[in-house]
């Protein structure tokens, strides 16, 4: 009897267990669930945990509650300047209203929702990028454009029960057929900029070179001026020394000049001179010049001082006038020419005169 009761209770326990399992469902933290009864929503479960439903009558549909991604295929857009661009984008979206999402997509689920969302995003991209020039699209800072695309797509996708969180432009390039012409234009612009830079550099270099040339001319002129002044002073001193030496011993002066001329003219290098032997050039080769040595100086007549000149600068009795100093061209030098000359040594200013050599008288013969 007890055994028969146990056999009858076993199927009942199995049915109760099946009914209990069928009336329970689990909602994960990453999911949102809808309890449907004959296709109508009877319960929305967004919190994780265990739920209860009517077995065999209620159906539980779960959707992903995480942020999902939607890559868009490459598309061509035409900005305001009619310059076609190839654009790729990536959208991130999330289900916010599960009931409205179920009514919009039906039994299609996430895949059908992405097919509905893709044209919404592409239309927003074409609309926003078509209202700005291509330079704005190709710029580094495109955040305002992407925010405008996101807001436009979010408004259009609100009827699907989803929220567009962000839209990013992943690639913005020119079409293949336009790359060559664009690169050529960019190359021409860069070459023009390089030519402008080279021209400006050449102009700056010319200014620096002109300033350097002017400085060289100024320095050279100043150095030449100083050299002429020094050369004039040296010529004046040389002429003064020559004049003093000539006044002291004109014959010795003439002799040394003749020896210098012989040294320069007769160098022993097979030089040939066609000249008359009786000329002045060979005076010291024909005679030793003893007859002209130690000439007796001729006293110069004393100059009469003027009445208004005073005693200063007047010649004293027995004093010879100083020789006039001139340069190579015969122009006067000294204080009248604005050049201060070094005074001559005392030995040259008043050279001593040697007494003439008088031959001894012959001795008289003794008287017988």
Secondary structure, 3 states (H helix, E strand, C coil): CHHHHHHHHHHHHHHHHHHHHHCEEEECCCEEEEEEECCEEEEEECCCEEEECCCCCEEEEEEECCCEEEECCCEEEECCCCCEEEEEEEEEEEECCHHHHHHHHHHHHHHHHHHHHHHHHHHHHHHHHCCCCHHHHCCCCCHHHHHHHHHHHHHHHHHHCEEEEEEEEEEEEECHHHHHHHHHHHHHHHHHHHHHHHHHHHHHHHHHHHHHHHHHHHHHHHHHHHHHHHHHHHHHHHHHHHHHHHHHCHHHHHHHHHHHHHHHHCCCCCCCCCCCCCCHHHHHHHCCCHHHCCCCCCCCCCCCCCCCCCCCCCCCCCCCCCCCCECCCCCECCHHHCCCCCCCCHHHHCCCCCCCCCCCCCCCCCCC
